[in-house]
Amino acid sequence: MPAGLVISAPASGVGKTTLTLALARAWHNRGLKVQCLKSGPDYIDPAFHAAATGRASVNVDSWAMDRVTIEHLVSRAVDADVVLAEGSMGLFDGVAARGVSGNGATADIAEMLGWPVLLVIDPSGQAQTAAAIAAGLRDYRAGLRLAGVVLNRVASPRHEDLVRRALADVGIAVFGALPRHAEISLPKRHLGLVQAEEQAEIGSLIDEAARFVAEHVDLDAVLRSAATWSPRPAGNGLHVTPPGQRIALARDAAFSFVYPHMLEGWRAAGAEILTFSPLADEAPDTSADVCWLPGGYPELHAGQLAANARFAGGLRAFAATSPVHGECGGYMVLGAGLTDADGARHEMTGLLGLETSFAKRRMHLGYRLAALAAPMPGHQAGARLRGHEFHYSTILAQPDTPLAVVHDATGAVIAETGSRRGRATGTFFHLIAEDR
C-alpha cells in the first residue's frame, strides 16, 4: 500500500516545491514509484511534479471539490509506493468562508486523507522561535498529525544546533537541515514558477536538488514517517462534463494553464482533444465541435499572436458556426486588444470586445463562484461553477453581455463577470468544478 505525506510550511516561499521535487526524484532514483499531488489552485507545479516522477500530477482542492472527487483523484496512486501532496501557502491558509469540503487549506487535505504533515521551516533570523512556530502549527488543529520538519536556509552549524535543540524540547523530529549558501531554487515569474516545459534543463535542476537534499535529509526517516494508506477504488468521481465531443484545444507556451483533472475528465467522458498552436499560426481543427483557449502568458507573445493571421482568421471562421470559449489569457485573446507591459497595444481576435492592459498592473486573485446567466460550452444557464482567478491585467473595457454573476469566496459580487457575444464566451476564472 502507498505511503502518504503532505509537504507544507508556515508560509509561501519557504521551499515546499523544491523539497517536494527533490524527495520525489530521490525516491524515484531509488526505484520507488512516486505520485505527486498539488493542494490548491496551481497550474504550474503539477507539470514539475510530472517531470520529477514520470507520472501525471493533479490538483486537489477542498474549496472547489467534494470529498468523492478528491478521493477519486488521489486514487491514481493505488500502484505507487509513496504519495507526496504539496501544499500551497501556509498549512492553514485558505479563504474565510467554507467551500464544498473545506476552505481550501492544505490542512483540509491532510486531515481528510489522514496523512501526516512534513513542515519546511525557514529559521532565518530565528533560533528557538522556529520551534515555537512549528509547535503552534502542530497544535493548532485537532486531527492533524505532524511528521516532523526539514529546516531550510540554515545559516551555520551553530544555528542548526540551536534550532534542533529547541525542536527536540517540544518533541518535534528534525529530518534534516539545508544550508543557506547552497540553496537550490527554481526560476520565478509573476504567476509563480516558470513553466516546466520552458526549462530545457529541468531534469538536471531536479537531479541537483535531489542530490543536495539527499546529502542533508534522512530520506529513510522521512519515508518511515509517512502514513500507510489504502486508496479507495477510483470509480467515476470526477463528474466533469466535456464542452464537446471533439475539442480543439489551444496548447503552447501562450496557452498552457488548464487543470490536469479537467482534461482527464473530458477524455474519461469520451471526448477527443485536438490540440493546435496559435503561436505556430495554427487554426482550430474545423472538424471540432468546440474550441477552448486556456490561460497562460499571452502578454509575453502578444505581438506574435496579433501577427498570426491564419490563427485569427481560422478562429473567427470557427466561431461563425461553433462555440469558442476562453479562460483568463484565452479570454483576453478573444478580446479586441491587449496592451503589453511596455504600453504597446496589440490587436486580438475581436470575437469579444474585451480590452485588457498589463501596462496598468493590478493583481486579481482568489476563488470564484459563478452563476451562469447564459450557457457556455459544457454548462447550461443557471449552472454554478467554481474556479480560481489569478492575473495582473487591468480591464479597460468589458462591453459585451455578462456571462455570469460572479462572487468571490466571501460572497461579494465582483466586476469580472466574463462575456458573451454570438458563439464566443470567456471568463477570467479557470474552471475547477461544477456544483452538483
C-alpha positions as CSV (number, residue, x, y, z in Angstrom):
1,M,0.0,0.0,0.0
2,P,1.2,3.5,-0.7
3,A,2.7,5.8,2.0
4,G,1.1,9.3,2.0
5,L,2.7,12.5,3.2
6,V,1.8,16.2,2.9
7,I,4.5,18.8,2.5
8,S,3.6,22.2,3.9
9,A,5.1,25.2,5.6
10,P,4.2,28.3,7.7
11,A,4.1,30.5,4.5
12,S,4.8,30.7,0.8
13,G,8.3,31.0,-0.5
14,V,9.9,28.7,2.1
15,G,10.9,25.9,-0.2
16,K,7.9,23.5,-0.5
17,T,8.2,22.9,-4.2
18,T,11.9,22.4,-4.2
19,L,11.7,19.9,-1.4
20,T,8.8,18.1,-3.0
21,L,10.6,17.7,-6.3
22,A,13.9,16.7,-4.6
23,L,12.2,14.0,-2.5
24,A,10.2,12.7,-5.4
25,R,13.2,12.5,-7.7
26,A,15.5,11.0,-5.0
27,W,13.0,8.2,-4.2
28,H,12.3,7.8,-8.0
29,N,16.0,7.3,-8.5
30,R,15.9,4.5,-5.8
31,G,13.4,2.7,-7.9
32,L,10.2,3.7,-6.0
33,K,7.0,4.7,-7.7
34,V,6.2,8.2,-6.6
35,Q,2.9,10.0,-7.1
36,C,2.6,13.8,-6.5
37,L,-0.4,15.9,-6.0
38,K,-0.9,19.6,-5.5
39,S,-3.2,21.1,-2.9
40,G,-5.0,24.2,-4.1
41,P,-5.4,26.0,-7.5
42,D,-2.0,25.9,-9.1
43,Y,-1.5,25.3,-12.8
44,I,2.3,25.1,-12.8
45,D,3.5,22.8,-10.0
46,P,1.8,19.6,-11.4
47,A,4.0,19.8,-14.5
48,F,7.1,20.0,-12.4
49,H,5.9,17.0,-10.4
50,A,5.4,15.0,-13.6
51,A,9.0,16.0,-14.7
52,A,10.3,14.7,-11.4
53,T,8.4,11.4,-11.2
54,G,7.3,10.5,-14.7
55,R,3.7,10.3,-13.5
56,A,0.9,12.9,-14.1
57,S,0.1,15.0,-11.1
58,V,-3.3,16.6,-10.4
59,N,-4.8,19.3,-8.1
60,V,-6.9,18.5,-5.1
61,D,-8.9,21.4,-3.7
62,S,-11.2,21.4,-0.7
63,W,-12.9,24.7,-1.5
64,A,-13.9,23.6,-5.1
65,M,-14.1,19.8,-4.8
66,D,-16.2,17.4,-2.8
67,R,-14.6,14.5,-0.9
68,V,-15.6,12.0,-3.6
69,T,-13.8,13.9,-6.3
70,I,-10.7,14.4,-4.1
71,E,-10.6,10.7,-3.3
72,H,-11.1,9.8,-7.0
73,L,-8.1,12.0,-7.9
74,V,-5.9,10.6,-5.1
75,S,-6.8,7.0,-6.1
76,R,-4.5,7.3,-9.1
77,A,-1.8,6.5,-6.5
78,V,-3.1,2.9,-6.0
79,D,0.1,1.4,-7.6
80,A,2.5,3.9,-6.1
81,D,5.0,3.3,-3.3
82,V,4.8,6.9,-1.9
83,V,2.4,9.8,-2.5
84,L,3.5,13.4,-1.9
85,A,0.9,16.1,-1.6
86,E,2.5,19.5,-2.0
87,G,0.6,22.3,-0.1
88,S,0.0,25.9,-1.1
89,M,0.8,29.0,1.0
90,G,0.9,28.2,4.7
91,L,-0.6,25.0,6.2
92,F,-3.8,26.5,7.4
93,D,-4.2,29.3,4.8
94,G,-7.4,29.3,2.9
95,V,-10.4,31.6,2.5
96,A,-12.7,32.9,5.2
97,A,-15.8,31.0,4.0
98,R,-16.1,27.3,3.8
99,G,-16.5,25.8,0.3
100,V,-17.5,22.3,-0.8
101,S,-15.4,20.3,1.7
102,G,-13.2,22.9,3.3
103,N,-11.8,26.4,2.9
104,G,-9.0,25.5,0.5
105,A,-6.3,25.0,3.1
106,T,-3.6,22.3,2.8
107,A,-4.6,21.2,6.3
108,D,-8.1,20.1,4.9
109,I,-6.4,17.6,2.6
110,A,-4.1,16.3,5.3
111,E,-7.0,15.7,7.7
112,M,-9.3,14.3,5.0
113,L,-6.7,11.7,3.9
114,G,-5.2,11.1,7.3
115,W,-1.7,11.8,6.2
116,P,1.0,13.4,8.4
117,V,2.5,16.8,7.5
118,L,6.2,17.3,6.8
119,L,6.9,21.0,7.5
120,V,9.5,23.1,5.7
121,I,10.7,25.7,8.2
122,D,13.0,28.6,7.3
123,P,14.6,29.7,10.6
124,S,16.4,32.7,9.0
125,G,16.7,35.4,11.7
126,Q,15.4,33.0,14.3
127,A,16.5,30.2,16.6
128,Q,14.2,28.9,19.3
129,T,11.3,30.8,17.8
130,A,11.3,28.4,14.9
131,A,10.4,25.7,17.3
132,A,7.5,27.8,18.7
133,I,6.2,28.2,15.2
134,A,6.4,24.5,14.4
135,A,4.7,23.6,17.7
136,G,2.0,26.1,17.1
137,L,1.3,24.6,13.7
138,R,1.3,21.1,15.2
139,D,-1.2,22.0,17.9
140,Y,-3.5,24.5,16.1
141,R,-6.0,22.0,14.8
142,A,-7.1,18.7,16.3
143,G,-7.0,15.7,14.0
144,L,-3.8,16.9,12.2
145,R,-0.5,14.9,12.7
146,L,2.9,16.4,12.3
147,A,5.6,14.0,11.0
148,G,8.5,16.4,11.6
149,V,10.4,19.2,9.9
150,V,13.1,19.9,7.4
151,L,15.0,23.2,8.1
152,N,15.8,25.3,5.0
153,R,18.3,28.1,4.7
154,V,20.2,27.4,7.9
155,A,23.0,29.9,8.4
156,S,25.6,27.8,10.2
157,P,26.2,24.6,12.2
158,R,25.7,26.6,15.4
159,H,22.4,28.0,14.1
160,E,21.3,24.5,13.2
161,D,22.2,23.1,16.6
162,L,20.2,25.9,18.4
163,V,17.1,25.2,16.3
164,R,17.4,21.4,16.6
165,R,17.7,21.6,20.4
166,A,14.6,23.8,20.6
167,L,12.6,21.4,18.4
168,A,13.7,18.4,20.5
169,D,12.4,20.2,23.6
170,V,8.9,20.3,22.1
171,G,9.1,16.8,20.7
172,I,9.3,17.6,17.0
173,A,11.6,15.5,14.8
174,V,14.1,17.1,12.5
175,F,14.7,15.1,9.4
176,G,17.4,17.4,8.0
177,A,18.8,20.9,7.6
178,L,19.6,22.6,4.2
179,P,22.4,25.1,4.3
180,R,21.6,28.6,3.2
181,H,24.6,29.1,1.0
182,A,23.9,26.0,-1.1
183,E,20.2,26.6,-1.7
184,I,18.7,25.1,-4.8
185,S,15.9,27.1,-6.3
186,L,13.8,27.3,-9.5
187,P,13.2,30.4,-11.7
188,K,10.2,32.6,-10.8
189,R,7.7,34.6,-12.8
190,H,4.8,36.8,-11.7
191,L,2.3,34.0,-11.6
192,G,4.7,31.7,-9.8
193,L,7.3,29.3,-11.1
194,V,8.3,29.4,-14.8
195,Q,6.6,26.5,-16.5
196,A,8.3,23.2,-16.6
197,E,8.2,23.0,-20.4
198,E,10.1,26.3,-20.6
199,Q,13.0,24.8,-18.8
200,A,15.3,22.8,-21.1
201,E,17.5,22.0,-18.1
202,I,14.6,21.0,-15.8
203,G,15.8,17.4,-15.4
204,S,19.3,18.4,-14.3
205,L,17.9,21.1,-11.9
206,I,15.7,18.4,-10.2
207,D,18.6,16.0,-10.1
208,E,20.8,18.5,-8.5
209,A,18.0,19.3,-5.9
210,A,17.6,15.6,-5.2
211,R,21.4,15.2,-4.7
212,F,21.5,18.2,-2.4
213,V,18.5,17.1,-0.3
214,A,19.8,13.5,-0.1
215,E,23.0,14.8,1.4
216,H,21.3,16.8,4.1
217,V,18.0,15.0,4.8
218,D,17.4,11.5,6.2
219,L,15.3,10.1,3.3
220,D,14.6,6.8,5.1
221,A,13.3,8.6,8.2
222,V,11.0,10.8,6.1
223,L,9.6,7.8,4.3
224,R,9.0,5.9,7.6
225,S,7.0,8.9,8.9
226,A,4.5,8.7,6.1
227,A,1.1,7.1,6.7
228,T,0.3,3.7,5.1
229,W,-2.8,4.3,3.2
230,S,-5.2,2.3,1.2
231,P,-6.8,4.2,-1.8
232,R,-10.5,3.7,-2.5
233,P,-11.4,2.3,-5.9
234,A,-11.3,5.1,-8.5
235,G,-14.9,4.7,-9.6
236,N,-16.2,7.7,-11.5
237,G,-15.8,10.6,-9.2
238,L,-14.7,13.4,-11.5
239,H,-18.2,14.5,-12.7
240,V,-16.6,16.6,-15.4
241,T,-18.8,17.5,-18.4
242,P,-16.7,18.0,-21.6
243,P,-17.6,21.1,-23.7
244,G,-18.0,18.9,-26.8
245,Q,-17.2,15.6,-28.3
246,R,-14.3,16.9,-30.3
247,I,-12.5,19.7,-28.6
248,A,-10.0,22.0,-30.4
249,L,-7.6,23.0,-27.5
250,A,-5.1,25.7,-27.9
251,R,-1.8,24.4,-26.4
252,D,1.6,26.1,-26.5
253,A,3.7,28.5,-24.4
254,A,0.9,31.1,-24.5
255,F,-1.9,28.8,-23.7
256,S,-0.9,26.2,-21.1
257,F,-3.0,26.8,-17.9
258,V,-5.6,24.2,-17.6
259,Y,-6.2,21.9,-14.6
260,P,-5.0,18.4,-15.4
261,H,-8.1,16.8,-13.9
262,M,-10.3,18.8,-16.4
263,L,-8.5,17.2,-19.4
264,E,-8.6,13.8,-17.7
265,G,-12.4,14.2,-17.1
266,W,-13.0,15.2,-20.7
267,R,-11.2,12.2,-22.0
268,A,-12.9,9.9,-19.4
269,A,-16.3,11.1,-20.7
270,G,-15.3,10.1,-24.2
271,A,-14.2,13.4,-25.7
272,E,-11.4,13.7,-28.2
273,I,-8.9,16.6,-27.7
274,L,-7.4,18.1,-30.8
275,T,-4.5,20.4,-29.9
276,F,-3.3,23.3,-32.0
277,S,-0.8,26.1,-31.5
278,P,-1.8,29.7,-32.0
279,L,1.9,30.7,-31.7
280,A,2.7,28.5,-34.7
281,D,-0.1,30.2,-36.5
282,E,-2.3,27.2,-36.5
283,A,-6.1,27.4,-36.6
284,P,-8.5,25.1,-34.7
285,D,-9.5,21.9,-36.5
286,T,-12.6,22.5,-38.4
287,S,-14.0,19.1,-37.5
288,A,-14.1,20.0,-33.8
289,D,-17.4,20.8,-32.1
290,V,-15.9,23.4,-29.8
291,C,-12.7,25.5,-29.4
292,W,-11.2,26.1,-25.9
293,L,-8.5,28.6,-25.3
294,P,-6.9,28.1,-21.8
295,G,-5.0,30.8,-19.9
296,G,-1.3,31.2,-20.0
297,Y,1.0,34.1,-20.9
298,P,-0.5,35.7,-24.0
299,E,1.0,39.1,-22.9
300,L,4.5,37.7,-23.5
301,H,3.6,36.7,-27.0
302,A,1.0,39.4,-27.9
303,G,2.9,40.7,-30.9
304,Q,3.3,37.2,-32.4
305,L,-0.4,36.4,-31.8
306,A,-1.5,39.6,-33.3
307,A,0.6,38.9,-36.4
308,N,-0.7,35.3,-36.9
309,A,-3.4,35.9,-39.5
310,R,-4.1,32.2,-40.1
311,F,-4.8,31.6,-36.4
312,A,-7.0,34.7,-36.1
313,G,-8.9,34.1,-39.3
314,G,-9.4,30.4,-38.6
315,L,-10.7,31.1,-35.1
316,R,-13.1,33.7,-36.4
317,A,-14.4,31.3,-39.1
318,F,-14.7,28.6,-36.5
319,A,-16.8,30.9,-34.2
320,A,-19.2,31.6,-37.0
321,T,-20.6,28.1,-36.7
322,S,-19.3,26.6,-33.4
323,P,-18.8,27.8,-29.8
324,V,-15.5,29.2,-28.7
325,H,-14.5,29.7,-25.0
326,G,-11.5,31.4,-23.4
327,E,-10.3,31.3,-19.8
328,C,-8.2,34.2,-18.5
329,G,-5.4,34.6,-21.1
330,G,-7.6,32.9,-23.6
331,Y,-10.4,35.3,-22.8
332,M,-8.0,38.2,-23.4
333,V,-7.1,36.8,-26.8
334,L,-10.8,36.5,-27.7
335,G,-11.0,40.3,-26.9
336,A,-10.4,43.3,-29.1
337,G,-7.0,44.3,-27.8
338,L,-4.3,43.6,-25.3
339,T,-1.8,46.2,-24.1
340,D,1.5,44.8,-23.0
341,A,3.7,45.9,-20.1
342,D,5.5,48.4,-22.4
343,G,2.3,50.1,-23.3
344,A,2.0,48.8,-26.8
345,R,-1.5,47.7,-27.9
346,H,-1.8,44.5,-29.9
347,E,-5.0,43.7,-31.8
348,M,-6.5,40.4,-30.7
349,T,-9.1,38.3,-32.5
350,G,-12.1,40.6,-31.8
351,L,-14.6,37.9,-31.1
352,L,-15.4,39.8,-27.9
353,G,-15.0,43.5,-27.1
354,L,-12.7,43.0,-24.0
355,E,-9.7,45.4,-23.7
356,T,-7.0,44.5,-21.2
357,S,-3.7,46.1,-20.2
358,F,-0.6,44.9,-18.5
359,A,0.8,48.4,-18.5
360,K,-1.6,49.2,-15.7
361,R,-0.9,46.1,-13.5
362,R,-3.4,45.1,-10.8
363,M,-3.4,41.7,-9.2
364,H,-6.7,39.8,-9.3
365,L,-6.5,36.7,-7.1
366,G,-9.0,34.3,-5.5
367,Y,-11.6,31.7,-5.7
368,R,-14.7,32.4,-7.8
369,L,-18.2,31.1,-7.7
370,A,-20.1,31.9,-10.9
371,A,-23.8,31.5,-11.6
372,L,-24.1,31.4,-15.4
373,A,-26.7,33.8,-16.9
374,A,-26.3,32.0,-20.3
375,P,-24.9,28.7,-21.5
376,M,-21.2,28.2,-22.1
377,P,-19.6,25.1,-23.6
378,G,-20.3,22.1,-21.3
379,H,-22.6,24.0,-18.9
380,Q,-26.2,25.3,-19.0
381,A,-27.6,28.6,-17.9
382,G,-28.0,28.6,-14.1
383,A,-25.1,26.3,-13.5
384,R,-22.9,27.2,-10.6
385,L,-19.2,26.9,-11.5
386,R,-16.3,27.0,-9.1
387,G,-12.9,28.3,-10.2
388,H,-9.9,30.4,-9.4
389,E,-8.7,33.7,-10.8
390,F,-5.1,34.9,-10.9
391,H,-3.8,37.5,-13.2
392,Y,-2.2,41.0,-13.3
393,S,-4.2,42.6,-16.2
394,T,-6.4,45.6,-15.9
395,I,-9.8,45.7,-17.6
396,L,-10.0,48.7,-19.8
397,A,-13.4,47.7,-21.3
398,Q,-15.7,44.8,-21.0
399,P,-18.6,45.9,-23.2
400,D,-20.3,42.6,-24.1
401,T,-23.2,40.9,-22.3
402,P,-22.1,39.5,-19.0
403,L,-21.8,35.7,-19.0
404,A,-22.3,35.2,-15.2
405,V,-22.9,36.7,-11.9
406,V,-19.5,36.1,-10.2
407,H,-18.8,36.1,-6.5
408,D,-15.5,35.8,-4.6
409,A,-15.1,33.4,-1.7
410,T,-16.7,35.8,0.8
411,G,-19.8,36.1,-1.4
412,A,-19.1,39.6,-2.6
413,V,-20.0,40.3,-6.3
414,I,-17.0,41.1,-8.4
415,A,-16.7,43.0,-11.7
416,E,-15.0,40.2,-13.7
417,T,-18.3,38.8,-15.0
418,G,-17.0,37.2,-18.2
419,S,-18.6,38.0,-21.5
420,R,-20.6,36.5,-24.3
421,R,-21.2,37.6,-27.9
422,G,-22.6,35.3,-30.5
423,R,-20.9,31.9,-30.1
424,A,-18.0,33.3,-28.1
425,T,-17.8,33.2,-24.3
426,G,-15.0,34.0,-21.9
427,T,-14.2,34.1,-18.2
428,F,-11.3,35.4,-16.1
429,F,-11.5,32.4,-13.8
430,H,-10.2,29.0,-14.6
431,L,-12.8,26.3,-14.1
432,I,-12.2,23.7,-11.4
433,A,-15.6,22.1,-10.8
434,E,-19.4,22.5,-11.2
435,D,-21.5,22.4,-8.1
436,R,-23.8,19.3,-8.1
